[in-house]
Amino acid sequence: MRKFYVASVLLLLAFNGIAQIKKSSILLGGQISYFSDKNEGLNLNQRFERGNIDLLAGKAIKENKIVGINFSFSPFRLSNNNYNGDKPPSLKPVFSWRFL
């Protein structure tokens, strides 16, 4: 029970932190993720794979005000194979970007 109280207090303190971003600061960031799922049934062998790459760049124009761009690339592959015939897997990339 003591661990629960300590974890709760640490969590509350983490939310009380205030970040100050100074003017003309440059921010860079990104994220990479991967997901895979496989389903098998009586007449079905299905596989789904997805990756995601996000890149983010921004510049502080005022204190705590940032202007930037986000680039995202999300390829995925879906293969549906049944025992009556095979269909080749497809790879479909998805591009997107936006201003923050």
SERO-4910 file (N, C-alpha, C, O; in steps of 0.05 Angstrom, whole numbers):
BEGIN
 pado doro    nc1    nc2    nc3   cac1   cac2   cac3    cc1    cc2    cc3    oc1    oc2    oc3
  Met    A     16    -24      0      0      0      0     17     25      0     10     46    -12
  Arg    A     40     23     13     58     46     14     69     53    -14     72     77    -20
  Lys    A     74     33    -30     84     38    -57     63     53    -73     69     70    -90
  Phe    A     37     47    -68     16     60    -83     16     90    -76     13    107    -94
  Tyr    A     19     97    -50     19    125    -42     43    140    -53     41    163    -62
  Val    A     66    127    -53     90    140    -64     87    144    -94     94    165   -104
  Ala    A     76    125   -108     72    127   -137     52    149   -143     55    165   -162
  Ser    A     31    151   -127     10    172   -130     22    200   -126     16    218   -142
  Val    A     38    203   -106     50    229   -100     69    237   -123     69    260   -132
  Leu    A     85    218   -132    104    224   -154     89    231   -180     97    249   -195
  Leu    A     67    218   -185     51    224   -208     39    252   -207     39    266   -226
  Leu    A     29    259   -183     18    286   -180     39    307   -183     34    329   -194
  Leu    A     63    302   -172     85    322   -175     93    325   -204    101    346   -213
  Ala    A     92    303   -219     99    304   -248     81    322   -263     89    336   -282
  Phe    A     55    323   -256     36    340   -270     38    369   -262     28    386   -276
  Asn    A     51    375   -240     54    402   -231     78    417   -244     81    441   -240
  Gly    A     95    403   -258    118    415   -271    109    434   -294     90    427   -308
  Ile    A    122    457   -296    115    476   -317    139    479   -335    161    485   -325
  Ala    A    135    476   -361    157    479   -380    156    507   -392    135    516   -401
  Gln    A    178    520   -393    180    546   -405    198    543   -430    221    535   -428
  Ile    A    187    551   -453    202    550   -478    209    578   -486    191    594   -490
  Lys    A    235    584   -487    243    611   -492    241    618   -522    241    601   -539
  Lys    A    238    644   -527    236    654   -555    261    647   -570    284    647   -560
  Ser    A    258    640   -596    278    632   -615    290    604   -609    311    598   -621
  Ser    A    278    589   -592    288    561   -587    279    544   -611    258    548   -623
  Ile    A    295    524   -617    289    506   -639    282    479   -627    297    469   -610
  Leu    A    261    467   -636    252    441   -625    252    421   -648    242    426   -670
  Leu    A    263    398   -642    264    375   -661    254    350   -646    260    346   -622
  Gly    A    239    334   -660    229    310   -647    220    290   -668    220    295   -692
  Gly    A    213    267   -658    204    246   -676    193    222   -661    196    220   -636
  Gln    A    182    203   -676    171    179   -665    172    157   -686    168    162   -709
  Ile    A    179    133   -677    179    109   -694    163     88   -680    167     82   -656
  Ser    A    144     75   -694    129     54   -682    124     32   -703    126     36   -727
  Tyr    A    117      8   -693    112    -16   -710     91    -33   -696     91    -36   -672
  Phe    A     72    -43   -713     51    -60   -702     47    -83   -721     48    -80   -746
  Ser    A     43   -107   -710     38   -131   -726     16   -147   -713     14   -150   -689
  Asp    A     -2   -158   -730    -24   -175   -721    -28   -198   -740    -26   -194   -765
  Lys    A    -33   -222   -730    -38   -245   -746    -63   -260   -737    -65   -266   -713
  Asn    A    -81   -265   -755   -105   -280   -749   -107   -305   -766   -103   -304   -790
  Glu    A   -112   -327   -753   -115   -352   -768   -142   -365   -761   -149   -365   -737
  Gly    A   -155   -374   -781   -181   -388   -777   -182   -413   -793   -162   -424   -801
  Leu    A   -206   -423   -797   -210   -448   -813   -200   -445   -841   -185   -461   -851
  Asn    A   -209   -424   -855   -201   -420   -883   -188   -393   -887   -188   -383   -909
  Leu    A   -175   -383   -866   -164   -356   -868   -137   -354   -855   -133   -366   -833
  Asn    A   -119   -340   -868    -93   -334   -856    -88   -305   -862    -79   -298   -884
  Gln    A    -93   -287   -843    -92   -259   -848    -69   -247   -831    -66   -254   -808
  Arg    A    -54   -228   -843    -32   -215   -830    -33   -185   -836    -37   -177   -859
  Phe    A    -29   -169   -815    -29   -140   -818     -4   -129   -805      2   -136   -782
  Glu    A     11   -112   -819     35    -99   -809     33    -69   -815     25    -61   -836
  Arg    A     41    -53   -795     41    -24   -799     64    -12   -785     71    -19   -762
  Gly    A     76      7   -798     98     23   -787     91     52   -788     73     60   -803
  Asn    A    104     68   -771     98     96   -771    123    111   -764    137    105   -745
  Ile    A    130    132   -780    152    149   -774    142    178   -775    131    187   -795
  Asp    A    146    192   -753    138    220   -750    163    237   -745    179    230   -728
  Leu    A    166    259   -759    187    278   -754    174    305   -749    155    313   -763
  Leu    A    185    319   -730    174    345   -722    196    365   -719    217    359   -706
  Ala    A    192    389   -730    211    411   -727    196    437   -722    175    441   -735
  Gly    A    205    453   -704    191    478   -698    210    498   -686    232    492   -677
  Lys    A    201    523   -686    216    546   -675    197    562   -658    174    568   -666
  Ala    A    206    571   -635    191    587   -617    191    616   -626    212    628   -628
  Ile    A    168    627   -632    166    654   -642    161    674   -618    169    697   -620
  Lys    A    149    664   -597    146    678   -572    150    658   -550    153    634   -555
  Glu    A    150    667   -525    152    648   -503    128    630   -503    105    639   -501
  Asn    A    132    604   -505    112    583   -505     94    583   -530     73    571   -529
  Lys    A    102    596   -551     88    596   -577    106    585   -598    128    597   -603
  Ile    A     99    563   -611    116    549   -629    103    546   -656     79    540   -658
  Val    A    118    551   -678    109    546   -705    127    525   -716    151    526   -713
  Gly    A    115    505   -730    131    483   -740    117    467   -760     95    473   -769
  Ile    A    129    445   -768    118    426   -787    121    398   -777    141    391   -763
  Asn    A    102    382   -784    102    353   -776    100    337   -802     82    341   -818
  Phe    A    119    318   -806    118    300   -829    113    272   -818    126    263   -800
  Ser    A     95    258   -831     88    231   -822     88    212   -846     78    218   -868
  Phe    A    100    189   -843    101    168   -863     91    142   -850    102    133   -830
  Ser    A     70    130   -862     57    107   -849     52     85   -870     30     83   -881
  Pro    A     72     68   -876     66     45   -894     52     23   -879     56     19   -855
  Phe    A     36      8   -894     23    -15   -882     22    -38   -902     22    -33   -926
  Arg    A     20    -62   -892     18    -86   -909     -5   -103   -898     -6   -109   -874
  Leu    A    -22   -112   -916    -44   -129   -908    -44   -153   -927    -45   -149   -952
  Ser    A    -43   -177   -916    -44   -200   -933    -67   -218   -924    -69   -225   -900
  Asn    A    -84   -226   -942   -106   -245   -937   -101   -270   -954   -103   -269   -978
  Asn    A    -94   -291   -941    -90   -316   -955   -110   -336   -946   -113   -342   -922
  Asn    A   -125   -347   -964   -143   -369   -957   -133   -394   -970   -116   -393   -988
  Tyr    A   -144   -416   -963   -133   -441   -973   -143   -447  -1001   -134   -467  -1013
  Asn    A   -161   -431  -1012   -170   -435  -1040   -152   -420  -1060   -153   -426  -1084
  Gly    A   -137   -402  -1051   -119   -387  -1069   -104   -366  -1053   -114   -357  -1032
  Asp    A    -81   -357  -1063    -65   -338  -1049    -66   -311  -1063    -67   -310  -1087
  Lys    A    -66   -290  -1048    -65   -263  -1058    -40   -250  -1048    -34   -251  -1024
  Pro    A    -24   -238  -1066      2   -226  -1057     -3   -203  -1038    -23   -188  -1040
  Pro    A     15   -199  -1018     12   -177  -1000     16   -150  -1014     30   -149  -1034
  Ser    A      3   -130  -1004      6   -103  -1015     19    -85   -996     17    -87   -972
  Leu    A     34    -66  -1006     48    -45   -990     38    -18  -1000     42    -11  -1023
  Lys    A     25     -4   -982     14     22   -989     24     44   -970     17     44   -947
  Pro    A     42     61   -980     52     83   -963     32    106   -961     17    111   -980
  Val    A     31    119   -938     14    142   -934     31    164   -925     45    162   -905
  Phe    A     30    187   -939     45    211   -931     26    232   -921      3    235   -931
  Ser    A     34    247   -901     18    270   -892     37    290   -879     58    283   -869
  Trp    A     29    315   -879     43    336   -865     24    357   -857      2    360   -869
  Arg    A     31    373   -837     14    394   -828     31    415   -814     53    410   -804
  Phe    A     20    439   -813     33    461   -798     21    461   -770     -3    456   -766
  Leu    A     38    465   -751     29    465   -723     20    493   -714     12    497   -691
***
